Amino acid sequence: MITPELLARINELARKKRTVGLTADELAEQKELYKIYLAAIRGQVTNLLESIEFVDGEAVK
């Protein structure tokens, strides 16, 4: 699940990476946080696609 704390930490690490760089531990943490974030986004997209119902255009008339 994507929480405000998760997003805040991802953004914090991204800012630090652009400015002063990250330690090896921080790079590993960032990679793990990205995995969690992307898995949550993929899950949301999958749920949305599974809820789509196609309707025959002929039957609507």
Gaussian input, Z-matrix of N, CA and C with variables (Angstrom, degrees):
# hf/3-21g

backbone

0 1
 N
 C     1     B1
 C     2     B2     1     A1
 N     3     B3     2     A2     1     D1
 C     4     B4     3     A3     2     D2
 C     5     B5     4     A4     3     D3
 N     6     B6     5     A5     4     D4
 C     7     B7     6     A6     5     D5
 C     8     B8     7     A7     6     D6
 N     9     B9     8     A8     7     D7
 C    10    B10     9     A9     8     D8
 C    11    B11    10    A10     9     D9
 N    12    B12    11    A11    10    D10
 C    13    B13    12    A12    11    D11
 C    14    B14    13    A13    12    D12
 N    15    B15    14    A14    13    D13
 C    16    B16    15    A15    14    D14
 C    17    B17    16    A16    15    D15
 N    18    B18    17    A17    16    D16
 C    19    B19    18    A18    17    D17
 C    20    B20    19    A19    18    D18
 N    21    B21    20    A20    19    D19
 C    22    B22    21    A21    20    D20
 C    23    B23    22    A22    21    D21
 N    24    B24    23    A23    22    D22
 C    25    B25    24    A24    23    D23
 C    26    B26    25    A25    24    D24
 N    27    B27    26    A26    25    D25
 C    28    B28    27    A27    26    D26
 C    29    B29    28    A28    27    D27
 N    30    B30    29    A29    28    D28
 C    31    B31    30    A30    29    D29
 C    32    B32    31    A31    30    D30
 N    33    B33    32    A32    31    D31
 C    34    B34    33    A33    32    D32
 C    35    B35    34    A34    33    D33
 N    36    B36    35    A35    34    D34
 C    37    B37    36    A36    35    D35
 C    38    B38    37    A37    36    D36
 N    39    B39    38    A38    37    D37
 C    40    B40    39    A39    38    D38
 C    41    B41    40    A40    39    D39
 N    42    B42    41    A41    40    D40
 C    43    B43    42    A42    41    D41
 C    44    B44    43    A43    42    D42
 N    45    B45    44    A44    43    D43
 C    46    B46    45    A45    44    D44
 C    47    B47    46    A46    45    D45
 N    48    B48    47    A47    46    D46
 C    49    B49    48    A48    47    D47
 C    50    B50    49    A49    48    D48
 N    51    B51    50    A50    49    D49
 C    52    B52    51    A51    50    D50
 C    53    B53    52    A52    51    D51
 N    54    B54    53    A53    52    D52
 C    55    B55    54    A54    53    D53
 C    56    B56    55    A55    54    D54
 N    57    B57    56    A56    55    D55
 C    58    B58    57    A57    56    D56
 C    59    B59    58    A58    57    D57
 N    60    B60    59    A59    58    D58
 C    61    B61    60    A60    59    D59
 C    62    B62    61    A61    60    D60
 N    63    B63    62    A62    61    D61
 C    64    B64    63    A63    62    D62
 C    65    B65    64    A64    63    D63
 N    66    B66    65    A65    64    D64
 C    67    B67    66    A66    65    D65
 C    68    B68    67    A67    66    D66
 N    69    B69    68    A68    67    D67
 C    70    B70    69    A69    68    D68
 C    71    B71    70    A70    69    D69
 N    72    B72    71    A71    70    D70
 C    73    B73    72    A72    71    D71
 C    74    B74    73    A73    72    D72
 N    75    B75    74    A74    73    D73
 C    76    B76    75    A75    74    D74
 C    77    B77    76    A76    75    D75
 N    78    B78    77    A77    76    D76
 C    79    B79    78    A78    77    D77
 C    80    B80    79    A79    78    D78
 N    81    B81    80    A80    79    D79
 C    82    B82    81    A81    80    D80
 C    83    B83    82    A82    81    D81
 N    84    B84    83    A83    82    D82
 C    85    B85    84    A84    83    D83
 C    86    B86    85    A85    84    D84
 N    87    B87    86    A86    85    D85
 C    88    B88    87    A87    86    D86
 C    89    B89    88    A88    87    D87
 N    90    B90    89    A89    88    D88
 C    91    B91    90    A90    89    D89
 C    92    B92    91    A91    90    D90
 N    93    B93    92    A92    91    D91
 C    94    B94    93    A93    92    D92
 C    95    B95    94    A94    93    D93
 N    96    B96    95    A95    94    D94
 C    97    B97    96    A96    95    D95
 C    98    B98    97    A97    96    D96
 N    99    B99    98    A98    97    D97
 C   100   B100    99    A99    98    D98
 C   101   B101   100   A100    99    D99
 N   102   B102   101   A101   100   D100
 C   103   B103   102   A102   101   D101
 C   104   B104   103   A103   102   D102
 N   105   B105   104   A104   103   D103
 C   106   B106   105   A105   104   D104
 C   107   B107   106   A106   105   D105
 N   108   B108   107   A107   106   D106
 C   109   B109   108   A108   107   D107
 C   110   B110   109   A109   108   D108
 N   111   B111   110   A110   109   D109
 C   112   B112   111   A111   110   D110
 C   113   B113   112   A112   111   D111
 N   114   B114   113   A113   112   D112
 C   115   B115   114   A114   113   D113
 C   116   B116   115   A115   114   D114
 N   117   B117   116   A116   115   D115
 C   118   B118   117   A117   116   D116
 C   119   B119   118   A118   117   D117
 N   120   B120   119   A119   118   D118
 C   121   B121   120   A120   119   D119
 C   122   B122   121   A121   120   D120
 N   123   B123   122   A122   121   D121
 C   124   B124   123   A123   122   D122
 C   125   B125   124   A124   123   D123
 N   126   B126   125   A125   124   D124
 C   127   B127   126   A126   125   D125
 C   128   B128   127   A127   126   D126
 N   129   B129   128   A128   127   D127
 C   130   B130   129   A129   128   D128
 C   131   B131   130   A130   129   D129
 N   132   B132   131   A131   130   D130
 C   133   B133   132   A132   131   D131
 C   134   B134   133   A133   132   D132
 N   135   B135   134   A134   133   D133
 C   136   B136   135   A135   134   D134
 C   137   B137   136   A136   135   D135
 N   138   B138   137   A137   136   D136
 C   139   B139   138   A138   137   D137
 C   140   B140   139   A139   138   D138
 N   141   B141   140   A140   139   D139
 C   142   B142   141   A141   140   D140
 C   143   B143   142   A142   141   D141
 N   144   B144   143   A143   142   D142
 C   145   B145   144   A144   143   D143
 C   146   B146   145   A145   144   D144
 N   147   B147   146   A146   145   D145
 C   148   B148   147   A147   146   D146
 C   149   B149   148   A148   147   D147
 N   150   B150   149   A149   148   D148
 C   151   B151   150   A150   149   D149
 C   152   B152   151   A151   150   D150
 N   153   B153   152   A152   151   D151
 C   154   B154   153   A153   152   D152
 C   155   B155   154   A154   153   D153
 N   156   B156   155   A155   154   D154
 C   157   B157   156   A156   155   D155
 C   158   B158   157   A157   156   D156
 N   159   B159   158   A158   157   D157
 C   160   B160   159   A159   158   D158
 C   161   B161   160   A160   159   D159
 N   162   B162   161   A161   160   D160
 C   163   B163   162   A162   161   D161
 C   164   B164   163   A163   162   D162
 N   165   B165   164   A164   163   D163
 C   166   B166   165   A165   164   D164
 C   167   B167   166   A166   165   D165
 N   168   B168   167   A167   166   D166
 C   169   B169   168   A168   167   D167
 C   170   B170   169   A169   168   D168
 N   171   B171   170   A170   169   D169
 C   172   B172   171   A171   170   D170
 C   173   B173   172   A172   171   D171
 N   174   B174   173   A173   172   D172
 C   175   B175   174   A174   173   D173
 C   176   B176   175   A175   174   D174
 N   177   B177   176   A176   175   D175
 C   178   B178   177   A177   176   D176
 C   179   B179   178   A178   177   D177
 N   180   B180   179   A179   178   D178
 C   181   B181   180   A180   179   D179
 C   182   B182   181   A181   180   D180

   B1=1.4439
   B2=1.5282
   B3=1.3014
   B4=1.4596
   B5=1.5273
   B6=1.3116
   B7=1.4597
   B8=1.5238
   B9=1.3196
   B10=1.4740
   B11=1.5276
   B12=1.3262
   B13=1.4695
   B14=1.5295
   B15=1.3429
   B16=1.4597
   B17=1.5250
   B18=1.3238
   B19=1.4680
   B20=1.5227
   B21=1.3137
   B22=1.4653
   B23=1.5283
   B24=1.3304
   B25=1.4685
   B26=1.5270
   B27=1.3273
   B28=1.4679
   B29=1.5240
   B30=1.3247
   B31=1.4610
   B32=1.5227
   B33=1.3155
   B34=1.4610
   B35=1.5332
   B36=1.3212
   B37=1.4620
   B38=1.5251
   B39=1.3173
   B40=1.4698
   B41=1.5288
   B42=1.3413
   B43=1.4763
   B44=1.5226
   B45=1.3270
   B46=1.4607
   B47=1.5301
   B48=1.3166
   B49=1.4697
   B50=1.5277
   B51=1.3377
   B52=1.4630
   B53=1.5223
   B54=1.3185
   B55=1.4578
   B56=1.5221
   B57=1.3141
   B58=1.4632
   B59=1.5211
   B60=1.3067
   B61=1.4548
   B62=1.5173
   B63=1.3136
   B64=1.4633
   B65=1.5226
   B66=1.3169
   B67=1.4590
   B68=1.5311
   B69=1.3035
   B70=1.4661
   B71=1.5308
   B72=1.3229
   B73=1.4702
   B74=1.5206
   B75=1.3134
   B76=1.4643
   B77=1.5220
   B78=1.3335
   B79=1.4628
   B80=1.5280
   B81=1.3280
   B82=1.4646
   B83=1.5244
   B84=1.3351
   B85=1.4671
   B86=1.5211
   B87=1.3299
   B88=1.4611
   B89=1.5291
   B90=1.3138
   B91=1.4623
   B92=1.5309
   B93=1.3232
   B94=1.4658
   B95=1.5400
   B96=1.3250
   B97=1.4671
   B98=1.5199
   B99=1.3397
   B100=1.4607
   B101=1.5222
   B102=1.3385
   B103=1.4693
   B104=1.5260
   B105=1.3312
   B106=1.4723
   B107=1.5211
   B108=1.3271
   B109=1.4666
   B110=1.5307
   B111=1.3270
   B112=1.4612
   B113=1.5267
   B114=1.3220
   B115=1.4651
   B116=1.5310
   B117=1.3214
   B118=1.4686
   B119=1.5268
   B120=1.3251
   B121=1.4730
   B122=1.5259
   B123=1.3190
   B124=1.4738
   B125=1.5189
   B126=1.3176
   B127=1.4585
   B128=1.5195
   B129=1.3233
   B130=1.4654
   B131=1.5262
   B132=1.3295
   B133=1.4664
   B134=1.5212
   B135=1.3169
   B136=1.4623
   B137=1.5253
   B138=1.3220
   B139=1.4680
   B140=1.5215
   B141=1.3230
   B142=1.4555
   B143=1.5240
   B144=1.3249
   B145=1.4650
   B146=1.5237
   B147=1.3171
   B148=1.4679
   B149=1.5272
   B150=1.3196
   B151=1.4609
   B152=1.5279
   B153=1.3320
   B154=1.4648
   B155=1.5166
   B156=1.3129
   B157=1.4589
   B158=1.5208
   B159=1.3240
   B160=1.4491
   B161=1.5204
   B162=1.3272
   B163=1.4616
   B164=1.5074
   B165=1.3088
   B166=1.4552
   B167=1.5245
   B168=1.3202
   B169=1.4601
   B170=1.5113
   B171=1.3197
   B172=1.4622
   B173=1.5180
   B174=1.3057
   B175=1.4618
   B176=1.5185
   B177=1.3469
   B178=1.4424
   B179=1.5169
   B180=1.3266
   B181=1.4772
   B182=1.4584
   A1=108.84
   A2=115.26
   A3=120.99
   A4=108.46
   A5=115.36
   A6=121.00
   A7=109.46
   A8=117.23
   A9=119.27
   A10=112.12
   A11=116.63
   A12=120.04
   A13=110.91
   A14=116.40
   A15=120.80
   A16=110.32
   A17=116.49
   A18=120.57
   A19=111.80
   A20=116.59
   A21=120.47
   A22=110.38
   A23=116.78
   A24=119.55
   A25=111.03
   A26=117.90
   A27=121.31
   A28=109.57
   A29=116.71
   A30=120.67
   A31=111.89
   A32=116.22
   A33=120.86
   A34=110.86
   A35=116.25
   A36=120.17
   A37=111.53
   A38=117.26
   A39=120.49
   A40=110.63
   A41=116.63
   A42=120.03
   A43=111.04
   A44=115.20
   A45=119.39
   A46=110.72
   A47=116.68
   A48=121.05
   A49=110.41
   A50=116.71
   A51=120.56
   A52=112.66
   A53=117.48
   A54=119.92
   A55=112.91
   A56=118.24
   A57=120.64
   A58=113.52
   A59=118.35
   A60=121.26
   A61=111.60
   A62=115.01
   A63=121.38
   A64=110.36
   A65=115.26
   A66=121.27
   A67=108.04
   A68=116.41
   A69=120.94
   A70=110.93
   A71=116.32
   A72=119.99
   A73=111.08
   A74=116.87
   A75=120.80
   A76=110.73
   A77=117.69
   A78=120.16
   A79=110.91
   A80=116.43
   A81=120.42
   A82=110.67
   A83=116.68
   A84=120.69
   A85=110.29
   A86=116.99
   A87=121.06
   A88=110.48
   A89=116.68
   A90=121.00
   A91=110.91
   A92=116.55
   A93=121.14
   A94=111.12
   A95=116.87
   A96=120.37
   A97=111.16
   A98=117.14
   A99=120.57
   A100=110.83
   A101=117.19
   A102=121.06
   A103=110.64
   A104=115.77
   A105=121.19
   A106=110.06
   A107=116.29
   A108=121.89
   A109=110.66
   A110=116.68
   A111=120.09
   A112=112.03
   A113=117.69
   A114=120.54
   A115=110.52
   A116=116.49
   A117=120.17
   A118=110.78
   A119=117.27
   A120=120.93
   A121=110.09
   A122=116.66
   A123=119.80
   A124=111.19
   A125=116.90
   A126=120.73
   A127=112.00
   A128=116.34
   A129=120.47
   A130=111.11
   A131=116.50
   A132=120.72
   A133=110.26
   A134=117.10
   A135=121.09
   A136=110.91
   A137=117.38
   A138=120.69
   A139=111.35
   A140=116.56
   A141=120.10
   A142=110.64
   A143=116.19
   A144=119.47
   A145=111.97
   A146=117.08
   A147=120.14
   A148=111.93
   A149=117.71
   A150=120.19
   A151=113.15
   A152=116.90
   A153=120.32
   A154=109.29
   A155=114.72
   A156=120.63
   A157=108.35
   A158=116.21
   A159=120.38
   A160=108.97
   A161=114.79
   A162=120.92
   A163=107.78
   A164=116.10
   A165=121.47
   A166=108.81
   A167=117.41
   A168=122.31
   A169=112.80
   A170=118.37
   A171=122.42
   A172=111.66
   A173=117.61
   A174=121.58
   A175=111.76
   A176=117.97
   A177=121.42
   A178=111.57
   A179=118.26
   A180=121.79
   A181=112.49
   D1=141.13
   D2=179.63
   D3=-89.03
   D4=114.66
   D5=-179.86
   D6=-108.39
   D7=160.25
   D8=175.83
   D9=-59.09
   D10=-33.38
   D11=178.96
   D12=-67.06
   D13=-40.22
   D14=178.08
   D15=-61.71
   D16=-48.16
   D17=179.16
   D18=-62.42
   D19=-40.52
   D20=179.95
   D21=-62.74
   D22=-43.16
   D23=-179.17
   D24=-68.55
   D25=-40.05
   D26=176.67
   D27=-59.50
   D28=-46.35
   D29=-179.65
   D30=-65.92
   D31=-38.69
   D32=178.83
   D33=-62.13
   D34=-45.32
   D35=179.17
   D36=-67.52
   D37=-36.49
   D38=178.47
   D39=-64.73
   D40=-43.27
   D41=177.76
   D42=-62.29
   D43=-44.07
   D44=-178.85
   D45=-65.07
   D46=-38.13
   D47=179.66
   D48=-62.18
   D49=-39.41
   D50=-179.95
   D51=-72.48
   D52=-28.98
   D53=-174.57
   D54=-95.17
   D55=-65.24
   D56=-173.83
   D57=-110.97
   D58=-11.57
   D59=-177.92
   D60=94.30
   D61=165.79
   D62=-176.88
   D63=-116.28
   D64=151.02
   D65=173.32
   D66=-77.29
   D67=170.46
   D68=178.81
   D69=-61.36
   D70=-39.60
   D71=178.36
   D72=-64.80
   D73=-41.03
   D74=-179.84
   D75=-68.61
   D76=-36.92
   D77=176.15
   D78=-62.73
   D79=-41.60
   D80=177.82
   D81=-64.57
   D82=-41.84
   D83=178.04
   D84=-62.82
   D85=-43.90
   D86=-179.82
   D87=-61.09
   D88=-43.35
   D89=179.03
   D90=-60.76
   D91=-43.49
   D92=179.50
   D93=-66.08
   D94=-41.12
   D95=178.59
   D96=-64.48
   D97=-38.84
   D98=176.62
   D99=-62.97
   D100=-39.35
   D101=177.76
   D102=-59.90
   D103=-46.12
   D104=-179.94
   D105=-62.34
   D106=-46.37
   D107=-178.30
   D108=-61.90
   D109=-48.97
   D110=-178.15
   D111=-65.75
   D112=-36.45
   D113=177.10
   D114=-63.40
   D115=-39.53
   D116=178.83
   D117=-66.51
   D118=-42.73
   D119=178.74
   D120=-63.92
   D121=-44.72
   D122=178.47
   D123=-61.01
   D124=-39.10
   D125=177.71
   D126=-63.52
   D127=-41.11
   D128=178.61
   D129=-63.80
   D130=-43.53
   D131=179.63
   D132=-65.30
   D133=-42.96
   D134=178.57
   D135=-60.55
   D136=-45.59
   D137=178.26
   D138=-61.28
   D139=-41.02
   D140=179.25
   D141=-64.00
   D142=-46.11
   D143=-179.43
   D144=-65.21
   D145=-35.90
   D146=179.23
   D147=-69.67
   D148=-22.73
   D149=-178.89
   D150=-88.16
   D151=-5.86
   D152=179.69
   D153=-73.96
   D154=132.79
   D155=178.69
   D156=-117.49
   D157=122.03
   D158=179.13
   D159=-85.67
   D160=136.23
   D161=-178.86
   D162=-119.49
   D163=134.59
   D164=178.10
   D165=-67.41
   D166=125.09
   D167=-178.85
   D168=-60.15
   D169=-32.42
   D170=179.80
   D171=-67.60
   D172=-34.18
   D173=-176.45
   D174=-74.12
   D175=-19.72
   D176=-176.95
   D177=-76.06
   D178=-30.26
   D179=-176.47
   D180=-65.17

